[in-house]
Amino acid sequence: MGGDLENGASSGSMTEVPRVTVRPAYFVSTIIKGGWQLAGDHGAVNADQAIADMVRFVDAGVTTFDCADIYAGVEEKIGRFRAGLIRTRGRVALDNVKIHTKFVPDRDSLARLTLADVESGIDRSLLRLGLDRLDLVQFHWWDYAVPGHVEAMGHLNTLRDKGKIDLIGVTNFDVEHLTELCDTTDIASAQVQYSLLDRRASGNFAALARRRRVSIFAYGVLAGGFLTDAWLSRPDPGFDFGNRSLVKYRLIIEEFGGWALFQELLTALRAVADRHGADIATIALKATLDRPEVTAAIVGARYADRLPQTLHALELRLTDEDRAEIETVRSRARGPLGPVYGLERDISGRHGLIMKYNLNRGDNRMASASRVEAA
Ligand SMILES: NC(=O)c1ccc[n+]([C@@H]2O[C@H](COP(=O)([O-])OP(=O)(O)OC[C@H]3O[C@@H](n4cnc5c(N)ncnc54)[C@H](OP(=O)(O)O)[C@@H]3O)[C@@H](O)[C@H]2O)c1
């Protein structure tokens, strides 16, 4: 795990969730609660329950939350959680809480994005979250062929100077374009897919992040739920899912080497999990948290029911035997290859075809659920 580790930060929980300092006086919990799963397209969401459970995450020491302007209704839910916590426990209860959102301008708007557009996006996130200043804004740019990402980053810097943003990060940028942005902006973090299945952010990307003090926040750690006991020994389900994130990660499994190799990985993880009295999800999370380039792992869960399994990852220690068993399977993976988010960026490729590119303008039409994706 990268970054400067501080003492455990949890209160009222047996397991201490370490905090990592990202910038002076700015720290995150090494497990971040993901927000995409609350947008409604991963299965029904009981909003009151989900909001109440956010308090359980905070009490357990998971004090950092991830969301995005394009996750429908999620910034608002986190805003309700914040307001409720202030009402019941006072503002002090939010002292360690950090909310990371994203600025994801619509693909169709990239060519004509102005400072006013960026500001209105940031103002909308502020309003939804009930904040005066956003803790961390993670910037996404759909298409490098459309010039403007450096200018848009300049606009975010202007808004930072105006006091509307504390830290700026990115999501899904590759080495070449992250380098460009680092030359003009203090980029605190990069959110990328990183898991037992996807190591595209190792190597050059991780080296750049280390050099420029960019913290890596990993998503896809459980491959949207595939890296769990639920899929062990199951026949290949194909690609036609109602839950859109499963299509995304089923495609990553294909790049990894296909369903048979994936089952070998799950079997190896099960053997490791047996030795630790754990779940496959716990071992998959631990294996990613242990990677030196990963600062924090984002875990998507609608509710807190599996929080104990998540926290268990912080208690157990993988042995050399455990790691070797996992790597024996991983060494036979054929991919995914190429730059971070490179496959997904190809609009005509099978990863790009399932994307939704204009979610901010309400482009939520679904020809079929399996054609849907989000940043
Ligand atoms: N920047 C980007 O482009 C991007 C892309 C994807 C995700 N993200 C971020 O990352 C977060 C996580 O999303 P993800 O795609 O990476 O998904 P993930 O965390 O790999 O997997 C989430 C799924 O795993 C299930 N799960 C959670 N904990 C579990 C446990 N202990 N045991 C078994 N199953 C468990 C959840 O079930 P339930 O649904 O039942 O709770 C959910 O369906 C998102 O919420 C979002 O904040 C960012």
PDBQT file of the ligand as one rigid body, heavy atoms in Angstrom, charges set to zero:
ROOT
HETATM    1  N1  LIG A 401     -13.797   5.824 -12.065  1.00  0.00    +0.000 N 
HETATM    2  C1  LIG A 401     -14.472   4.874 -12.661  1.00  0.00    +0.000 C 
HETATM    3  O1  LIG A 401     -14.522   4.793 -13.891  1.00  0.00    +0.000 OA
HETATM    4  C2  LIG A 401     -15.190   3.845 -11.815  1.00  0.00    +0.000 A 
HETATM    5  C3  LIG A 401     -15.708   2.691 -12.419  1.00  0.00    +0.000 A 
HETATM    6  C4  LIG A 401     -16.326   1.749 -11.611  1.00  0.00    +0.000 A 
HETATM    7  C5  LIG A 401     -16.426   1.960 -10.241  1.00  0.00    +0.000 A 
HETATM    8  N2  LIG A 401     -15.944   3.114  -9.690  1.00  0.00    +0.000 N 
HETATM    9  C6  LIG A 401     -16.055   3.356  -8.230  1.00  0.00    +0.000 C 
HETATM   10  O2  LIG A 401     -15.702   2.163  -7.550  1.00  0.00    +0.000 OA
HETATM   11  C7  LIG A 401     -16.787   1.748  -6.723  1.00  0.00    +0.000 C 
HETATM   12  C8  LIG A 401     -16.840   0.253  -6.680  1.00  0.00    +0.000 C 
HETATM   13  O3  LIG A 401     -17.373  -0.230  -7.894  1.00  0.00    +0.000 OA
HETATM   14  P1  LIG A 401     -16.714  -1.432  -8.653  1.00  0.00    +0.000 P 
HETATM   15  O4  LIG A 401     -17.165  -1.396 -10.027  1.00  0.00    +0.000 OA
HETATM   16  O5  LIG A 401     -15.261  -1.384  -8.384  1.00  0.00    +0.000 OA
HETATM   17  O6  LIG A 401     -17.333  -2.689  -7.910  1.00  0.00    +0.000 OA
HETATM   18  P2  LIG A 401     -16.643  -3.657  -6.854  1.00  0.00    +0.000 P 
HETATM   19  O7  LIG A 401     -16.360  -2.952  -5.604  1.00  0.00    +0.000 OA
HETATM   20  O8  LIG A 401     -15.547  -4.406  -7.523  1.00  0.00    +0.000 OA
HETATM   21  O9  LIG A 401     -17.837  -4.698  -6.623  1.00  0.00    +0.000 OA
HETATM   22  C9  LIG A 401     -19.046  -4.250  -6.090  1.00  0.00    +0.000 C 
HETATM   23  C10 LIG A 401     -19.982  -5.438  -5.956  1.00  0.00    +0.000 C 
HETATM   24  O10 LIG A 401     -19.448  -6.366  -5.030  1.00  0.00    +0.000 OA
HETATM   25  C11 LIG A 401     -20.436  -6.681  -4.068  1.00  0.00    +0.000 C 
HETATM   26  N3  LIG A 401     -19.743  -6.760  -2.764  1.00  0.00    +0.000 N 
HETATM   27  C12 LIG A 401     -19.266  -5.756  -2.029  1.00  0.00    +0.000 A 
HETATM   28  N4  LIG A 401     -18.657  -6.235  -0.928  1.00  0.00    +0.000 NA
HETATM   29  C13 LIG A 401     -18.768  -7.563  -0.996  1.00  0.00    +0.000 A 
HETATM   30  C14 LIG A 401     -18.350  -8.619  -0.157  1.00  0.00    +0.000 A 
HETATM   31  N5  LIG A 401     -17.649  -8.399   0.959  1.00  0.00    +0.000 N 
HETATM   32  N6  LIG A 401     -18.644  -9.875  -0.518  1.00  0.00    +0.000 NA
HETATM   33  C15 LIG A 401     -19.307 -10.119  -1.648  1.00  0.00    +0.000 A 
HETATM   34  N7  LIG A 401     -19.751  -9.155  -2.487  1.00  0.00    +0.000 NA
HETATM   35  C16 LIG A 401     -19.471  -7.900  -2.157  1.00  0.00    +0.000 A 
HETATM   36  C17 LIG A 401     -21.457  -5.597  -4.068  1.00  0.00    +0.000 C 
HETATM   37  O11 LIG A 401     -22.713  -6.151  -3.771  1.00  0.00    +0.000 OA
HETATM   38  P3  LIG A 401     -24.040  -5.313  -3.455  1.00  0.00    +0.000 P 
HETATM   39  O12 LIG A 401     -24.387  -4.645  -4.746  1.00  0.00    +0.000 OA
HETATM   40  O13 LIG A 401     -25.027  -6.340  -3.076  1.00  0.00    +0.000 OA
HETATM   41  O14 LIG A 401     -23.751  -4.365  -2.371  1.00  0.00    +0.000 OA
HETATM   42  C18 LIG A 401     -21.361  -5.065  -5.484  1.00  0.00    +0.000 C 
HETATM   43  O15 LIG A 401     -22.286  -5.716  -6.317  1.00  0.00    +0.000 OA
HETATM   44  C19 LIG A 401     -18.019   2.391  -7.352  1.00  0.00    +0.000 C 
HETATM   45  O16 LIG A 401     -19.057   2.486  -6.426  1.00  0.00    +0.000 OA
HETATM   46  C20 LIG A 401     -17.471   3.708  -7.778  1.00  0.00    +0.000 C 
HETATM   47  O17 LIG A 401     -17.427   4.562  -6.659  1.00  0.00    +0.000 OA
HETATM   48  C21 LIG A 401     -15.323   4.031 -10.464  1.00  0.00    +0.000 A 
ENDROOT
TORSDOF 0
